[in-house]
Amino acid sequence: MSKENSRYRWFVVVVFFFFMLLHQTDKLMIGSLQVPISESFGLNDLQWGFVNSGALIIATILYPIWGYLYDRYARAKLLALASLIWGVTTWFSSVVRTYPAFLVTRSSTGIDDSSYPGLYTLIADYFGPTLRGKIYGILQLAQPLGYLIGMVLALIVAPMIGGWRSVFYITGGLGLVIAAFIYFGVKEMPRGKAEPEFENMPEMQTFKFSWAEAREIFKKKTMWFIFLQGFAGVFPWNVITFFFFGYLMTDRGYDEGAVLTTMAPVILILAAGYFIGGWAGDIVFKRTNKGRIIVSSVGVLLGAIFLFIAMTSPIEARTQFFVFMCLTAIFMPLSSANVVATVYDVTVPEVRSTAQAVEYFIENAGAAFAPTLTGLIITSTGDKTFAILSICTVAWALCFFFYLGAIFTIDKDSHDLRAQMAERAKAM
């Protein structure tokens, strides 16, 4: 690869990083705005759960559609469209004045939330298998950093500029700016270009979406374990995202300043965990095809243990709570980049967006109801600690066992893909 092309692919990473950073800021900021938004519309915990589940349900429904479109058409242009939709729907959410209208407009923000499969597959055509974990880890730094920026906007900036509606104007406008950057600045890459079998080939065969290859996704046993862990694995993320700030304020007696000083370091450590996970997954993957799965299983197991210890710490033991939340933050995201890379380790390039979209569809099919389920448990028991802990620990325990299953299937599925790519390379 020429120096110019090498520099350009890092430019693409930077553009996509800022897309994810600002999009995640817009998406996750609402968790920190629970109190002022609930006060504006007079919401209880169950109604608040409906607001967040609505966007997740819309995203879930649209994942297969986005995946199919990404495998058929130019991914960069579709990502620009997704960014445009993000800006417009966020603006709509800022202007409505009733709860039913806010429920509809906030749910509509889920349209662009299902746009990430195209981003990840386009990156997979810029970077080969042994680098993807680290690159996905870098990109996924954007999620916790976006969470942190959203927290600052919600807790500090919003009160200074007129409330939560004003910050939605800002994040919506940034969506339109990023849409222009992607549309005019990001080039499409031939599907499969970065596979090692096609390295240094002057011309690439165009691999086109086919239903036959799409059906092959479901014949790979590793993908079934990935689907199962995905269904369970996103429950904790949604519960923590939408309810943890309320838990800190109501159950542990933190004011807004204490929430910020406690959670900002935790989120920064969480951000590092994404890169650490992808980096560690790449290292172990070079030794064994099981590498990414091993790193992922360690992450969910230790994350569950440390979260349990943190949340069962005495209320007055704030230092102990902080230390174990930091430990949770290190291990919680280890699997994230590795799951994305594993999907591409076993599927052919022309259906990878579809495979990723199916995985996200299955994830969100369960996770879309996590906020509502949590709100229901809190409403019926009056115990936020029990609700958050029960959902998180059970979900991560299931993920651990699903990863153990994938350890026994990944070698065959990965070998089959490499053999198929080698046959295609010979035919060129």
C-alpha positions as CSV (number, residue, x, y, z in Angstrom):
1,M,0.0,0.0,0.0
2,S,1.4,3.4,-1.0
3,K,2.1,6.0,1.7
4,E,-0.7,8.2,0.2
5,N,-3.2,5.3,0.5
6,S,-2.0,4.5,4.0
7,R,-2.5,8.1,5.1
8,Y,-5.9,8.3,3.5
9,R,-7.2,5.2,5.3
10,W,-6.3,6.8,8.6
11,F,-8.1,9.9,7.5
12,V,-11.2,7.7,7.0
13,V,-10.7,6.4,10.6
14,V,-10.6,9.9,11.9
15,V,-13.8,10.9,10.1
16,F,-15.6,7.8,11.3
17,F,-14.3,8.3,14.8
18,F,-15.8,11.8,14.9
19,F,-19.0,10.5,13.4
20,M,-19.3,7.9,16.2
21,L,-18.1,10.3,18.9
22,L,-20.7,12.9,18.1
23,H,-23.4,10.4,17.3
24,Q,-22.9,8.6,20.6
25,T,-22.9,11.9,22.4
26,D,-26.3,12.7,21.0
27,K,-27.6,9.1,21.6
28,L,-26.3,8.6,25.1
29,M,-26.7,12.1,26.5
30,I,-30.3,11.4,27.2
31,G,-29.4,9.2,30.1
32,S,-27.8,12.1,31.9
33,L,-30.9,14.2,31.1
34,Q,-33.4,11.9,32.7
35,V,-34.2,14.2,35.6
36,P,-34.9,17.5,33.6
37,I,-36.7,15.7,30.7
38,S,-38.8,13.7,33.2
39,E,-39.7,17.0,35.0
40,S,-40.6,18.7,31.7
41,F,-43.1,16.0,30.8
42,G,-44.0,14.6,34.3
43,L,-42.7,11.1,33.6
44,N,-42.3,8.2,35.9
45,D,-39.6,5.5,35.5
46,L,-41.8,3.3,33.4
47,Q,-42.6,6.1,31.0
48,W,-38.9,7.0,30.9
49,G,-38.2,3.4,30.0
50,F,-40.7,3.6,27.0
51,V,-38.8,6.7,25.7
52,N,-35.5,4.7,25.5
53,S,-37.0,1.5,24.4
54,G,-38.8,3.2,21.5
55,A,-35.5,4.2,19.8
56,L,-34.1,0.8,20.4
57,I,-37.1,-0.9,18.9
58,I,-36.9,1.3,15.7
59,A,-33.2,0.6,15.4
60,T,-33.8,-3.2,15.8
61,I,-36.4,-3.3,13.1
62,L,-34.2,-1.4,10.6
63,Y,-30.9,-3.3,11.2
64,P,-31.6,-5.9,8.5
65,I,-32.7,-3.2,6.1
66,W,-29.5,-1.1,6.6
67,G,-27.4,-4.3,6.4
68,Y,-28.9,-5.3,3.1
69,L,-28.5,-1.8,1.7
70,Y,-24.9,-1.6,2.8
71,D,-24.1,-4.9,1.0
72,R,-25.8,-3.7,-2.2
73,Y,-24.9,0.0,-2.5
74,A,-22.1,2.5,-1.6
75,R,-21.6,2.4,2.1
76,A,-20.1,5.9,2.4
77,K,-23.1,7.6,0.8
78,L,-25.5,5.6,3.0
79,L,-23.5,6.6,6.1
80,A,-23.8,10.3,5.0
81,L,-27.6,9.8,4.8
82,A,-27.6,8.2,8.3
83,S,-25.8,11.3,9.7
84,L,-28.3,13.6,8.0
85,I,-31.2,11.6,9.6
86,W,-29.5,11.9,13.0
87,G,-29.4,15.7,12.8
88,V,-33.0,16.1,11.6
89,T,-34.6,13.7,14.1
90,T,-32.6,15.2,17.0
91,W,-33.9,18.7,16.1
92,F,-37.5,17.3,16.0
93,S,-37.0,16.0,19.6
94,S,-35.9,19.4,20.8
95,V,-39.0,21.3,19.6
96,V,-42.0,19.1,20.7
97,R,-43.9,20.0,23.8
98,T,-45.9,16.9,24.8
99,Y,-44.9,13.5,26.0
100,P,-46.5,11.5,23.2
101,A,-44.8,13.8,20.6
102,F,-41.5,13.4,22.4
103,L,-41.9,9.6,22.5
104,V,-42.4,9.6,18.7
105,T,-39.6,12.0,17.9
106,R,-37.1,10.4,20.2
107,S,-38.0,6.9,18.9
108,S,-37.4,8.2,15.4
109,T,-33.7,8.8,16.4
110,G,-33.4,5.0,16.3
111,I,-33.4,5.2,12.4
112,D,-29.8,6.2,12.3
113,D,-28.7,4.2,15.3
114,S,-28.7,1.0,13.1
115,S,-26.2,2.5,10.6
116,Y,-23.0,1.1,12.1
117,P,-22.6,-2.2,10.1
118,G,-21.7,-0.3,7.0
119,L,-19.1,1.7,8.8
120,Y,-17.4,-1.4,10.3
121,T,-17.4,-3.3,7.0
122,L,-16.0,-0.4,5.1
123,I,-13.2,-0.2,7.6
124,A,-12.7,-4.0,7.2
125,D,-11.9,-3.3,3.5
126,Y,-9.2,-0.7,4.5
127,F,-7.5,-2.9,7.2
128,G,-6.6,-6.6,7.3
129,P,-7.7,-9.2,9.9
130,T,-4.7,-8.8,12.2
131,L,-5.3,-5.1,12.6
132,R,-9.1,-4.9,12.8
133,G,-9.4,-5.4,16.5
134,K,-7.2,-2.4,17.3
135,I,-9.0,-0.2,14.7
136,Y,-12.4,-1.2,16.0
137,G,-11.1,-0.5,19.5
138,I,-10.0,3.0,18.5
139,L,-13.4,3.7,16.9
140,Q,-15.3,2.3,19.9
141,L,-13.4,4.7,22.2
142,A,-16.0,7.1,20.8
143,Q,-18.9,5.5,22.7
144,P,-17.7,6.1,26.3
145,L,-16.1,9.4,25.3
146,G,-19.4,10.4,23.7
147,Y,-21.1,9.4,27.0
148,L,-18.7,11.6,28.9
149,I,-19.2,14.6,26.6
150,G,-22.9,14.0,26.8
151,M,-22.7,14.0,30.5
152,V,-20.8,17.3,30.5
153,L,-23.3,18.8,28.1
154,A,-26.3,17.6,30.2
155,L,-25.0,18.5,33.6
156,I,-22.9,21.6,33.0
157,V,-23.7,23.1,29.6
158,A,-27.5,22.6,29.4
159,P,-28.3,24.6,32.6
160,M,-26.1,27.4,31.2
161,I,-27.7,27.7,27.8
162,G,-31.3,27.2,28.5
163,G,-31.9,23.6,29.2
164,W,-31.9,20.2,27.5
165,R,-33.6,21.4,24.4
166,S,-30.7,23.7,23.6
167,V,-28.1,20.9,23.7
168,F,-30.2,18.9,21.3
169,Y,-30.0,21.8,18.8
170,I,-26.2,21.6,19.1
171,T,-25.8,17.8,18.6
172,G,-28.4,17.8,15.8
173,G,-26.5,20.5,13.9
174,L,-23.3,18.5,14.3
175,G,-24.9,15.6,12.6
176,L,-25.5,17.7,9.5
177,V,-21.8,18.8,9.5
178,I,-20.6,15.2,9.7
179,A,-22.9,14.2,6.9
180,A,-21.2,16.6,4.6
181,F,-17.7,15.4,5.6
182,I,-18.6,11.7,4.9
183,Y,-20.4,12.5,1.6
184,F,-17.6,14.5,0.1
185,G,-14.5,13.0,1.9
186,V,-14.9,9.3,2.2
187,K,-14.3,7.0,-0.7
188,E,-15.8,3.6,-1.2
189,M,-13.4,0.6,-1.1
190,P,-13.9,-2.7,-3.0
191,R,-15.4,-5.4,-0.8
192,G,-12.7,-7.8,0.4
193,K,-9.8,-5.5,-0.6
194,A,-7.9,-5.9,2.7
195,E,-8.2,-9.8,2.9
196,P,-4.6,-11.2,3.0
197,E,-5.3,-13.5,0.0
198,F,-5.8,-10.4,-2.2
199,E,-2.8,-8.4,-0.9
200,N,-0.9,-6.6,-3.7
201,M,-3.4,-7.6,-6.4
202,P,-3.6,-4.7,-8.9
203,E,-7.3,-5.3,-9.6
204,M,-10.0,-6.7,-7.5
205,Q,-13.0,-8.7,-8.5
206,T,-16.2,-7.1,-7.5
207,F,-18.0,-9.3,-4.9
208,K,-21.7,-8.7,-5.1
209,F,-24.3,-9.5,-2.5
210,S,-26.0,-12.9,-3.0
211,W,-28.8,-14.5,-1.0
212,A,-26.9,-17.8,-1.2
213,E,-24.0,-16.3,0.7
214,A,-26.4,-14.6,3.1
215,R,-27.9,-17.9,4.0
216,E,-24.4,-19.3,4.7
217,I,-24.2,-16.9,7.6
218,F,-26.7,-19.1,9.5
219,K,-24.8,-22.3,8.8
220,K,-21.7,-21.1,10.7
221,K,-21.9,-22.3,14.3
222,T,-19.7,-19.5,15.6
223,M,-22.3,-17.0,14.4
224,W,-25.0,-18.7,16.4
225,F,-22.9,-18.3,19.6
226,I,-22.2,-14.7,18.6
227,F,-26.0,-14.1,18.1
228,L,-26.8,-15.6,21.5
229,Q,-24.2,-13.6,23.4
230,G,-25.4,-10.5,21.5
231,F,-29.0,-11.0,22.7
232,A,-27.9,-11.2,26.3
233,G,-24.8,-8.9,26.2
234,V,-26.4,-5.5,25.4
235,F,-28.9,-5.7,28.2
236,P,-26.4,-4.5,30.8
237,W,-25.2,-1.6,28.6
238,N,-28.7,-0.3,28.1
239,V,-29.6,-0.6,31.7
240,I,-26.4,1.2,32.9
241,T,-26.7,3.9,30.2
242,F,-30.3,4.8,30.9
243,F,-30.6,4.2,34.7
244,F,-27.2,4.5,36.4
245,F,-27.2,8.2,36.8
246,G,-30.6,8.1,38.4
247,Y,-29.3,5.3,40.7
248,L,-26.3,7.4,41.8
249,M,-28.5,10.4,42.7
250,T,-31.5,8.6,44.3
251,D,-29.9,5.5,45.8
252,R,-26.4,6.5,46.7
253,G,-27.1,10.2,47.4
254,Y,-24.8,11.8,44.8
255,D,-25.4,15.3,43.7
256,E,-24.6,16.4,40.1
257,G,-21.0,17.4,41.0
258,A,-20.3,14.0,42.7
259,V,-21.8,12.1,39.7
260,L,-19.4,13.9,37.4
261,T,-16.3,13.5,39.5
262,T,-17.1,9.9,40.1
263,M,-18.2,8.8,36.6
264,A,-15.8,10.9,34.4
265,P,-12.7,8.8,35.5
266,V,-14.7,5.6,35.2
267,I,-15.8,6.5,31.7
268,L,-12.2,7.4,30.6
269,I,-11.1,4.0,31.9
270,L,-14.0,2.4,30.0
271,A,-12.8,4.1,26.9
272,A,-9.3,2.7,27.3
273,G,-10.9,-0.8,27.8
274,Y,-12.2,-0.7,24.2
275,F,-8.8,-0.3,22.8
276,I,-7.2,-2.7,25.3
277,G,-9.8,-5.3,24.3
278,G,-9.2,-4.9,20.5
279,W,-5.4,-4.8,21.0
280,A,-5.3,-7.9,23.2
281,G,-7.7,-9.7,20.9
282,D,-5.4,-9.0,17.9
283,I,-2.3,-10.3,19.8
284,V,-3.9,-13.5,20.9
285,F,-5.6,-13.9,17.5
286,K,-2.2,-14.1,15.9
287,R,-1.5,-17.2,18.0
288,T,-4.8,-18.8,17.8
289,N,-8.2,-18.3,16.1
290,K,-9.7,-18.5,19.5
291,G,-7.9,-15.4,20.7
292,R,-10.7,-12.9,20.3
293,I,-13.2,-15.2,22.1
294,I,-10.8,-15.9,25.0
295,V,-10.4,-12.1,25.6
296,S,-14.2,-11.6,25.3
297,S,-15.0,-14.3,27.9
298,V,-12.5,-12.9,30.4
299,G,-14.0,-9.5,30.0
300,V,-17.7,-10.4,30.7
301,L,-16.8,-12.6,33.6
302,L,-14.6,-10.1,35.5
303,G,-16.9,-7.2,34.6
304,A,-19.9,-8.9,36.2
305,I,-17.9,-9.8,39.4
306,F,-16.6,-6.2,39.9
307,L,-19.9,-4.6,39.2
308,F,-21.6,-6.8,41.8
309,I,-18.9,-5.9,44.4
310,A,-19.2,-2.2,43.5
311,M,-23.0,-1.9,43.8
312,T,-23.2,-3.9,47.0
313,S,-20.6,-1.6,48.7
314,P,-22.0,0.3,51.6
315,I,-23.4,3.8,50.7
316,E,-20.9,5.5,52.8
317,A,-17.9,3.6,51.2
318,R,-17.6,5.9,48.2
319,T,-13.9,5.1,47.7
320,Q,-14.6,1.4,47.6
321,F,-17.5,1.9,45.2
322,F,-15.3,4.1,42.9
323,V,-12.4,1.6,42.8
324,F,-14.6,-1.3,41.9
325,M,-16.4,0.7,39.3
326,C,-13.1,1.5,37.7
327,L,-12.2,-2.2,37.6
328,T,-15.6,-2.9,36.1
329,A,-14.9,-0.3,33.4
330,I,-11.6,-2.0,32.4
331,F,-13.2,-5.4,31.7
332,M,-16.7,-4.4,30.6
333,P,-15.8,-3.4,27.0
334,L,-13.1,-6.0,26.3
335,S,-15.5,-8.1,24.1
336,S,-16.9,-5.2,22.0
337,A,-14.2,-4.8,19.2
338,N,-13.5,-8.5,19.3
339,V,-17.1,-9.5,18.5
340,V,-17.2,-7.2,15.4
341,A,-13.8,-8.6,14.2
342,T,-15.0,-12.2,14.9
343,V,-18.0,-11.7,12.6
344,Y,-15.6,-10.7,9.8
345,D,-13.3,-13.6,10.6
346,V,-15.9,-16.1,9.5
347,T,-18.1,-14.3,6.9
348,V,-17.4,-13.4,3.3
349,P,-16.9,-9.7,2.4
350,E,-20.1,-9.2,0.3
351,V,-22.5,-10.2,3.2
352,R,-20.6,-8.8,6.2
353,S,-22.9,-5.8,6.6
354,T,-25.8,-8.2,6.6
355,A,-24.1,-10.5,9.1
356,Q,-23.3,-7.6,11.4
357,A,-26.9,-6.2,11.0
358,V,-28.4,-9.6,11.9
359,E,-26.2,-9.8,15.0
360,Y,-27.3,-6.3,16.0
361,F,-30.9,-7.1,15.2
362,I,-30.8,-10.1,17.6
363,E,-28.9,-8.0,20.2
364,N,-31.5,-5.2,20.1
365,A,-34.4,-7.6,20.0
366,G,-33.7,-8.3,23.6
367,A,-32.0,-5.1,24.6
368,A,-34.8,-2.9,23.2
369,F,-36.9,-4.0,26.1
370,A,-34.1,-3.7,28.8
371,P,-35.0,-0.1,29.8
372,T,-38.7,-0.9,30.0
373,L,-38.0,-4.1,32.0
374,T,-35.7,-2.2,34.3
375,G,-38.3,0.5,34.8
376,L,-40.9,-2.2,35.6
377,I,-38.7,-4.0,38.1
378,I,-37.9,-0.6,39.8
379,T,-41.6,0.4,39.9
380,S,-42.7,-3.0,41.3
381,T,-39.8,-3.5,43.9
382,G,-38.7,0.1,44.5
383,D,-35.1,-1.2,44.4
384,K,-32.8,0.2,41.6
385,T,-29.8,-1.8,42.9
386,F,-31.7,-5.1,42.6
387,A,-33.0,-4.2,39.1
388,I,-29.6,-3.2,37.7
389,L,-27.6,-6.0,39.3
390,S,-30.0,-8.8,38.5
391,I,-30.2,-7.9,34.8
392,C,-26.4,-7.2,34.4
393,T,-25.1,-10.3,36.3
394,V,-27.5,-12.8,34.7
395,A,-26.8,-11.4,31.2
396,W,-23.0,-11.5,31.5
397,A,-23.1,-15.0,33.0
398,L,-25.0,-16.2,29.9
399,C,-22.5,-14.4,27.6
400,F,-19.6,-16.2,29.3
401,F,-21.2,-19.6,28.6
402,F,-22.0,-18.6,25.0
403,Y,-18.3,-17.6,24.5
404,L,-17.2,-21.0,25.8
405,G,-19.3,-22.6,23.0
406,A,-17.7,-20.4,20.3
407,I,-14.3,-21.5,21.4
408,F,-15.1,-25.0,20.0
409,T,-16.4,-23.7,16.7
410,I,-14.2,-20.8,15.7
411,D,-11.3,-22.8,14.3
412,K,-13.4,-24.6,11.6
413,D,-15.4,-21.5,10.6
414,S,-12.3,-19.3,10.3
415,H,-10.4,-22.0,8.3
416,D,-13.4,-22.3,5.9
417,L,-13.4,-18.6,5.2
418,R,-9.6,-18.5,4.5
419,A,-9.9,-21.5,2.2
420,Q,-12.8,-19.8,0.3
421,M,-10.8,-16.5,0.0
422,A,-7.8,-18.5,-1.3
423,E,-10.0,-20.1,-4.0
424,R,-11.3,-16.7,-5.1
425,A,-7.7,-15.3,-5.3
426,K,-6.6,-18.2,-7.5
427,A,-9.5,-17.6,-9.9
428,M,-8.6,-14.0,-10.5
